[in-house]
Amino acid sequence: MSTMHNSHWLQTERSASTLPGEIWRWDAVDIAAQVRARSVSCVEVLKAFHQRIDSINPRLNAIVHEDRERALETANQADALLRSAPHQAGILHGVPLTVKLNVDVAGEATTNGNPAYVQHIAPADSSVVANLRSAGANIIGRSNVPPFSFRWFTENPLYGRTLNPWRADITSGGSSGGAAVSVATGMCALAHGTDIAGSIRYPAYVNGVVGLRTTPGRVPAYHPTVRQRFFGLQSMSAQGPLARSVADVLLGLRAMTAADTRDATWVNARMEHADDHSAVVVALVDEVPEATVSPEIKIALREAAKALADAGYVVERANPPEIGQCVDVWQSIVMTEVRLGMISAVDSMEDPDIKRSIHNMVDCAPVVDLGGYVRAIARRDELRRKWNEFLGRYPIVLLPSSCRLPQPWGADLGTIEEMRALIAAQSPLMATAALGLPGISVPMGLSGGLPVGVQLVANSFRELRLLAAASVIERYKGDTSALDYGAG
């Protein structure tokens, strides 16, 4: 196999004279570089993003909580550190980011979109937030979610609906919908998200940004307000960054992954591998069992495949093992846990949409007893072994993020049959999450005024392999940017 030049797969930091005029348009790598160079202060950066939030967030409702006094204090301290001890600056020094409402930020409520949790004040930062702060990031606000972060549609009775900047009648995605919209429109340079069934990758897809679901265990996941996590959350849920560029995603990834002894599931896995940039064999998946792949998405897949082939990758059409069975395992495990715990909290809410959506998902899932739950875990291992063999032949899988174009609001609130069809359309997201694999959603431009994109999947802890391939596609296709939202 050929090997790509390492120097080409990430964007080069630009000089101040070549950057877009408004600071809020700058990428995270550029903000960090200009802050380190003292070309701009952390306070100036923060004020620019606050002005952008004031301009468009009232229409989009992506950021639903801010502590501006704390953010300004953080920016002032960051500037003081640059004057007194610049060598201590972190890789995200002065970079504004949003944190999703379902993780703990010390002193703030971890509401997770539920009015009943407004008094759930976090006594300390979650692991990922602590890591981001240590890297120098400035938390500019909390991004909106559906209740319990458990829909592909971001709206809740506490904060309302987060709108998609491309079209208001189309979902902003979920559950990291607020995160994707905030970064897509320049309200932050980087966003934090979580993903158990596509909750990073789907919002990235429908908003036209890059979203990386890491391998579970790569980013420490301890939350002081959540003392126990069921097996599904431990083995399938992951955190990761969303950004407008692959380079920014890499920067966010490096900041998020530091160790935290509070998290028993964190894995001290190496990040770098000698063949991360190698042009390996890619499995092109343009047919998905029980789902029709949209023609526009098939075109995007072909264009992504061509970009990879032009860069030296060998692309072959191939079908990964038993996607439908992987989804069945996801449902058997996760929805059993939902029945044991979350469903009673859902039923206590005065929100007919979240009740309808989650009950529809529950009704689509097999009803299993303890033995069935245990057998589903064993079946997951069997499927993972099959995928490991497949990924040995095809180290990268190119497949849809979703088989459908971005969906209208309420697509999960219809009949059980319609929910089953939606789950089938989302099966590339759910199947890979079920097996604990990393995946990245890469934008491929617009079709009919809406973003389209593709997904790349690799084996566990091979995030840099994904980022290298994603950067090839990014250079080929160019930007899908919502930064001009609100202009005029």
Backbone hydrogen bonds, N-H to C=O, Kabsch-Sander energy under -0.5 kcal/mol:
donor,donor_aa,acceptor,acceptor_aa,energy
4,M,277,H,-1.7
8,H,5,H,-1.7
9,W,6,N,-0.9
18,T,15,S,-1.5
19,L,16,A,-1.0
25,R,22,E,-1.7
26,W,23,I,-2.1
28,A,189,A,-0.5
31,I,27,D,-2.4
32,A,28,A,-2.6
33,A,29,V,-1.8
34,Q,30,D,-2.9
35,V,31,I,-2.5
36,R,32,A,-2.2
37,A,33,A,-2.0
38,R,35,V,-1.2
39,S,34,Q,-2.2
40,V,34,Q,-1.0
45,V,41,S,-2.1
46,L,42,C,-2.5
47,K,43,V,-2.5
48,A,44,E,-1.9
49,F,45,V,-1.9
50,H,46,L,-2.5
51,Q,47,K,-2.0
52,R,48,A,-1.7
53,I,49,F,-2.6
54,D,50,H,-2.5
55,S,51,Q,-1.6
56,I,52,R,-1.9
57,N,53,I,-2.2
59,R,56,I,-1.4
60,L,56,I,-1.7
61,N,57,N,-3.3
64,V,62,A,-0.6
64,V,142,R,-2.4
65,H,142,R,-0.9
71,A,67,D,-2.3
72,L,68,R,-2.6
73,E,69,E,-2.2
74,T,70,R,-2.4
75,A,71,A,-2.3
76,N,72,L,-2.5
77,Q,73,E,-2.4
78,A,74,T,-2.3
79,D,75,A,-2.3
80,A,76,N,-2.2
81,L,77,Q,-2.2
82,L,78,A,-1.8
83,R,79,D,-1.4
84,S,80,A,-2.1
85,A,81,L,-3.4
88,Q,85,A,-2.4
89,A,86,P,-1.6
92,L,135,A,-2.8
93,H,90,G,-1.6
94,G,136,G,-2.3
95,V,92,L,-2.6
97,L,138,N,-2.3
98,T,190,L,-1.5
99,V,141,G,-2.1
101,L,143,S,-1.5
103,V,100,K,-1.4
107,G,122,A,-3.0
108,E,105,V,-2.4
110,T,120,H,-2.7
111,T,109,A,-1.3
112,N,101,L,-1.3
114,N,111,T,-1.8
117,Y,114,N,-2.2
118,V,115,P,-1.2
120,H,117,Y,-1.9
121,I,119,Q,-2.1
122,A,108,E,-2.8
126,S,104,D,-2.6
127,S,222,Y,-2.2
130,A,126,S,-2.5
131,N,127,S,-2.2
132,L,128,V,-2.3
133,R,129,V,-2.6
134,S,130,A,-2.3
135,A,131,N,-1.5
136,G,133,R,-2.0
137,A,132,L,-2.2
138,N,95,V,-2.6
139,I,137,A,-0.6
140,I,97,L,-3.0
140,I,138,N,-0.7
141,G,97,L,-0.8
142,R,65,H,-2.5
143,S,99,V,-1.9
144,N,62,A,-2.5
148,F,112,N,-2.4
149,S,146,P,-2.6
150,F,147,P,-1.1
154,T,173,G,-0.7
155,E,153,F,-1.0
156,N,160,G,-1.0
160,G,156,N,-2.4
162,T,154,T,-2.3
163,L,60,L,-2.3
163,L,161,R,-0.6
164,N,170,I,-0.7
170,I,167,R,-1.5
171,T,407,Q,-3.0
176,S,199,S,-1.8
177,G,175,S,-0.6
178,G,144,N,-1.8
180,A,176,S,-2.2
181,V,177,G,-2.3
182,S,178,G,-2.3
183,V,179,A,-1.9
184,A,180,A,-2.3
185,T,181,V,-1.9
186,G,183,V,-0.8
187,M,182,S,-2.5
188,C,182,S,-1.0
189,A,96,P,-2.0
190,L,96,P,-0.9
191,A,242,L,-2.2
192,H,98,T,-2.2
193,G,240,G,-2.3
195,D,238,A,-2.9
202,Y,198,G,-3.3
204,A,200,I,-1.9
205,Y,201,R,-2.2
206,V,202,Y,-2.5
207,N,203,P,-1.3
208,G,204,A,-1.0
208,G,205,Y,-0.5
209,V,204,A,-2.3
210,V,243,A,-2.8
211,G,441,S,-1.6
212,L,241,P,-2.3
213,R,211,G,-0.6
213,R,439,G,-3.2
214,T,212,L,-0.7
214,T,239,Q,-1.3
218,R,215,T,-2.7
219,V,215,T,-0.5
223,H,226,V,-0.6
226,V,223,H,-2.0
227,R,225,T,-0.5
234,Q,230,F,-2.2
235,S,231,F,-2.7
236,M,232,G,-2.3
237,S,232,G,-0.7
237,S,233,L,-1.1
238,A,195,D,-2.0
240,G,193,G,-2.1
242,L,191,A,-2.4
243,A,210,V,-2.3
249,V,245,S,-1.6
250,L,246,V,-2.3
251,L,247,A,-2.0
252,G,248,D,-2.6
253,L,249,V,-2.8
254,R,250,L,-2.5
255,A,251,L,-1.6
256,M,252,G,-1.9
257,T,253,L,-1.1
258,A,255,A,-0.6
263,D,260,D,-1.9
264,A,262,R,-0.7
266,W,263,D,-0.8
267,V,217,G,-2.9
269,A,267,V,-2.1
276,D,273,H,-1.8
278,S,275,D,-1.3
279,A,2,S,-2.4
280,V,278,S,-1.5
282,V,314,V,-3.2
283,A,396,I,-2.6
284,L,282,V,-0.7
284,L,316,E,-2.9
285,V,283,A,-0.6
285,V,398,L,-3.2
286,D,284,L,-0.7
288,V,291,A,-0.6
291,A,288,V,-1.8
293,V,291,A,-0.6
294,S,403,C,-2.8
298,K,294,S,-2.1
299,I,295,P,-2.1
300,A,296,E,-1.9
301,L,297,I,-2.6
302,R,298,K,-2.3
303,E,299,I,-2.5
304,A,300,A,-2.6
305,A,301,L,-2.5
306,K,302,R,-2.2
307,A,303,E,-2.2
308,L,304,A,-2.2
309,A,305,A,-2.7
310,D,306,K,-2.9
311,A,307,A,-1.0
312,G,309,A,-1.7
313,Y,308,L,-2.4
314,V,280,V,-1.4
315,V,313,Y,-0.7
316,E,282,V,-2.8
316,E,314,V,-0.5
318,A,284,L,-1.6
326,C,322,E,-2.0
327,V,323,I,-2.1
328,D,324,G,-2.0
329,V,325,Q,-2.2
330,W,326,C,-2.2
331,Q,327,V,-2.7
332,S,328,D,-2.7
333,I,329,V,-2.2
334,V,330,W,-2.6
335,M,330,W,-0.6
335,M,331,Q,-1.3
336,T,331,Q,-0.5
337,E,333,I,-1.8
338,V,334,V,-2.2
339,R,335,M,-2.2
340,L,336,T,-1.7
341,G,337,E,-1.7
342,M,337,E,-0.5
343,I,338,V,-2.6
344,S,341,G,-0.8
345,A,341,G,-0.7
346,V,342,M,-2.4
347,D,343,I,-2.5
348,S,344,S,-1.0
349,M,346,V,-1.6
351,D,349,M,-1.1
355,K,351,D,-1.9
356,R,352,P,-2.5
357,S,353,D,-2.8
358,I,354,I,-2.4
359,H,355,K,-2.4
360,N,356,R,-2.3
361,M,357,S,-2.0
362,V,358,I,-2.8
363,D,359,H,-2.8
364,C,360,N,-1.2
365,A,361,M,-0.8
365,A,362,V,-1.0
368,V,366,P,-0.7
373,Y,369,D,-2.5
374,V,370,L,-2.5
375,R,371,G,-2.5
376,A,372,G,-2.1
377,I,373,Y,-1.7
378,A,374,V,-2.0
379,R,375,R,-2.7
380,R,376,A,-2.1
381,D,377,I,-1.6
382,E,378,A,-1.8
383,L,379,R,-2.6
384,R,380,R,-2.5
385,R,381,D,-2.1
386,K,382,E,-1.7
387,W,383,L,-2.4
388,N,384,R,-2.7
389,E,385,R,-1.9
390,F,386,K,-2.1
391,L,387,W,-3.4
392,G,388,N,-1.2
393,R,389,E,-1.1
393,R,390,F,-0.7
394,Y,390,F,-2.7
396,I,281,V,-1.3
397,V,457,V,-2.6
398,L,283,A,-3.3
399,L,397,V,-0.6
399,L,455,Q,-2.5
403,C,425,A,-2.5
409,W,169,D,-1.6
411,A,408,P,-1.3
413,L,410,G,-2.0
419,M,415,T,-2.1
420,R,416,I,-2.5
421,A,417,E,-2.0
422,L,418,E,-2.1
423,I,419,M,-2.8
424,A,420,R,-2.2
425,A,421,A,-2.1
426,Q,422,L,-1.8
427,S,424,A,-1.1
429,L,426,Q,-1.5
430,M,426,Q,-1.9
431,A,427,S,-3.0
432,T,428,P,-0.7
433,A,429,L,-1.5
434,A,430,M,-2.6
435,L,431,A,-1.1
436,G,433,A,-1.6
437,L,432,T,-2.3
439,G,213,R,-1.9
440,I,456,L,-2.4
441,S,211,G,-2.4
442,V,440,I,-0.5
442,V,454,V,-3.0
444,M,445,G,-0.5
444,M,452,V,-3.3
447,S,450,L,-2.9
450,L,447,S,-1.4
452,V,445,G,-2.3
454,V,442,V,-2.3
455,Q,399,L,-2.9
456,L,440,I,-2.3
457,V,397,V,-2.0
458,A,438,P,-1.3
462,R,459,N,-1.6
466,L,462,R,-1.5
467,L,463,E,-2.4
468,A,464,L,-2.3
469,A,465,R,-1.9
470,A,466,L,-2.8
471,S,467,L,-2.1
472,V,468,A,-1.1
473,I,469,A,-1.7
474,E,470,A,-2.6
475,R,471,S,-2.1
476,Y,472,V,-1.7
477,K,473,I,-2.6
478,G,474,E,-2.6
482,A,184,A,-0.9
485,Y,482,A,-1.9
487,A,484,D,-2.3
